[in-house]
Amino acid sequence: MRLAHKVVVITGAGSGLGRAASRLFAQEGARVVVTDVSEDRAKQTLDLVHGDGGEAIAVKADVTVEAEVEAAVAAAVDTYGKLDVMFANAGIPAKGFGLTAFEDISEAEWDETNDVVLKGVFFAVKHAVRAMKNNPDGPAGSSIICTSSAASLVGYPGFPQYGAAKGGINAMVRICAAWEIGRYGIRINAICPTHGGSANFILPGDAPVLEKSHEEMGGEWIPEHSPIPLKLPRPPRILDNAYPALFLASDESMYMSGVCLPTTDGGTLATVAIPFGDDWRENLNENARKGDFNG
Ligand SMILES: NC(=O)c1ccc[n+]([C@@H]2O[C@H](COP(=O)([O-])OP(=O)(O)OC[C@H]3O[C@@H](n4cnc5c(N)ncnc54)[C@H](O)[C@@H]3O)[C@@H](O)[C@H]2O)c1
């Protein structure tokens, strides 16, 4: 059991990655506080965890409301006596899902994304640190994981406010790790998913929870048709992001902090902007000599 004796709070746990992590972490022995802005979704996840034989409670918490995040953390401490792990995971896409021209993004749309994606993570980290400092066993070894995105590392067309908020998470993670909370022995890292993202992310908040990735929803999986350089016989799943989060939650990552880890990338972040022709390998030396990288 990789999370035996750990008490975990997960935000945005009513669907997608938060739900998958709730189930996985509980299967690994954690006692989980399942939280979501949707009470209904949180209860569904709770039922699934209980059905798996896991231990959990559900608390409604909108991450944009500091008092609700504080109350969710307090519920962990009141129920289980401490907090070991915070998975600050809740997030929403940019309004219009990439269709709004940058110059037409309203202040309200900018604020809506940033309130959930960045301020919500700030509230979760802030109240986690307070609880972790009061852990009766001491704060050392506590772990905070934030869900960032590959949009924080490379350009995502149509997602400027989302990418800005996720980039803000990465900066906060690095600063907190180095100066703010590392001194308590609390570590903080981020995962930056690229593939295996929950298909619910692009659906309304009251849609049925599909528990599938975008790629799993895309019909027959033909690796050669996928832009992911790593060719595997199955599509990326939500669990492919939950497992890296499990590693960061567990003591296996005890000496990792301030890391923003691209997950389920499959090599995409290693591709280059310079277009190489199909014959790049044969012509590599010749092209390099000529300074011609277009094959
Ligand atoms: N799905 C993707 O394509 C993708 C890609 C990269 C990163 N991410 C990130 O992964 C994280 C998890 O999202 P997901 O992919 O599982 O999507 P999802 O939509 O399946 O799940 C997100 C959950 O967050 C909840 N939520 C929304 N607003 C909230 C709020 N204000 N307070 C609390 N909960 C709230 C929703 O009700 C939902 O249950 C997010 O941070 C998202 O930005 C997603």
The ligand as an SDF file (V2000), in Angstrom:
LIG
                    3D

 44 48  0  0  0  0  0  0  0  0999 V2000
   -8.9730   17.1440  -19.6100 N   0  0  0  0  0  0  0  0  0  0  0  0
   -7.9850   17.7650  -20.2000 C   0  0  0  0  0  0  0  0  0  0  0  0
   -7.9020   17.8460  -21.4350 O   0  0  0  0  0  0  0  0  0  0  0  0
   -6.8890   18.3760  -19.3630 C   0  0  0  0  0  0  0  0  0  0  0  0
   -5.6260   18.5820  -19.9140 C   0  0  0  0  0  0  0  0  0  0  0  0
   -4.6200   19.1450  -19.1250 C   0  0  0  0  0  0  0  0  0  0  0  0
   -4.9030   19.5010  -17.8160 C   0  0  0  0  0  0  0  0  0  0  0  0
   -6.1670   19.3110  -17.2980 N   0  0  0  0  0  0  0  0  0  0  0  0
   -6.4230   19.6950  -15.9160 C   0  0  0  0  0  0  0  0  0  0  0  0
   -6.7950   18.5360  -15.1970 O   0  0  0  0  0  0  0  0  0  0  0  0
   -7.5090   18.9650  -14.0140 C   0  0  0  0  0  0  0  0  0  0  0  0
   -8.7040   18.0540  -13.7770 C   0  0  0  0  0  0  0  0  0  0  0  0
   -9.6540   18.2550  -14.8120 O   0  0  0  0  0  0  0  0  0  0  0  0
  -10.2540   17.0040  -15.6070 P   0  0  0  0  0  0  0  0  0  0  0  0
   -9.4970   16.8700  -16.8460 O   0  0  0  0  0  0  0  0  0  0  0  0
  -10.3720   15.8590  -14.7010 O   0  0  0  0  0  0  0  0  0  0  0  0
  -11.6990   17.5990  -15.9960 O   0  0  0  0  0  0  0  0  0  0  0  0
  -13.1660   17.2140  -15.4750 P   0  0  0  0  0  0  0  0  0  0  0  0
  -14.0230   18.2940  -16.0330 O   0  0  0  0  0  0  0  0  0  0  0  0
  -13.4910   15.8080  -15.7990 O   0  0  0  0  0  0  0  0  0  0  0  0
  -13.0850   17.3090  -13.8850 O   0  0  0  0  0  0  0  0  0  0  0  0
  -12.9450   18.5540  -13.2360 C   0  0  0  0  0  0  0  0  0  0  0  0
  -13.7990   18.5620  -11.9650 C   0  0  0  0  0  0  0  0  0  0  0  0
  -13.5790   19.8410  -11.3450 O   0  0  0  0  0  0  0  0  0  0  0  0
  -14.8170   20.3060  -10.8580 C   0  0  0  0  0  0  0  0  0  0  0  0
  -14.7850   21.7520  -10.7190 N   0  0  0  0  0  0  0  0  0  0  0  0
  -14.9970   22.7030  -11.6650 C   0  0  0  0  0  0  0  0  0  0  0  0
  -14.9660   23.9320  -11.1040 N   0  0  0  0  0  0  0  0  0  0  0  0
  -14.7100   23.7470   -9.7960 C   0  0  0  0  0  0  0  0  0  0  0  0
  -14.5900   24.6220   -8.6840 C   0  0  0  0  0  0  0  0  0  0  0  0
  -14.7490   25.9580   -8.8200 N   0  0  0  0  0  0  0  0  0  0  0  0
  -14.3220   24.0920   -7.4670 N   0  0  0  0  0  0  0  0  0  0  0  0
  -14.2110   22.7510   -7.3020 C   0  0  0  0  0  0  0  0  0  0  0  0
  -14.3580   21.8740   -8.2960 N   0  0  0  0  0  0  0  0  0  0  0  0
  -14.5990   22.3640   -9.5440 C   0  0  0  0  0  0  0  0  0  0  0  0
  -15.8460   19.8230  -11.8540 C   0  0  0  0  0  0  0  0  0  0  0  0
  -17.1540   19.7720  -11.2890 O   0  0  0  0  0  0  0  0  0  0  0  0
  -15.2980   18.4570  -12.2270 C   0  0  0  0  0  0  0  0  0  0  0  0
  -15.8840   17.4420  -11.4170 O   0  0  0  0  0  0  0  0  0  0  0  0
   -7.8440   20.4350  -14.2350 C   0  0  0  0  0  0  0  0  0  0  0  0
   -6.9840   21.2370  -13.4640 O   0  0  0  0  0  0  0  0  0  0  0  0
   -7.5750   20.6350  -15.7190 C   0  0  0  0  0  0  0  0  0  0  0  0
   -7.2240   21.9760  -15.9990 O   0  0  0  0  0  0  0  0  0  0  0  0
   -7.1550   18.7420  -18.0540 C   0  0  0  0  0  0  0  0  0  0  0  0
  1  2  1  0
  2  3  2  0
  2  4  1  0
  4  5  1  0
  4 44  2  0
  5  6  2  0
  6  7  1  0
  7  8  2  0
  8  9  1  0
  8 44  1  0
  9 10  1  0
  9 42  1  0
 10 11  1  0
 11 12  1  0
 11 40  1  0
 12 13  1  0
 13 14  1  0
 14 15  2  0
 14 16  1  0
 14 17  1  0
 17 18  1  0
 18 19  2  0
 18 20  1  0
 18 21  1  0
 21 22  1  0
 22 23  1  0
 23 24  1  0
 23 38  1  0
 24 25  1  0
 25 26  1  0
 25 36  1  0
 26 27  1  0
 26 35  1  0
 27 28  2  0
 28 29  1  0
 29 30  1  0
 29 35  2  0
 30 31  1  0
 30 32  2  0
 32 33  1  0
 33 34  2  0
 34 35  1  0
 36 37  1  0
 36 38  1  0
 38 39  1  0
 40 41  1  0
 40 42  1  0
 42 43  1  0
M  CHG  2   8   1  16  -1
M  END
$$$$
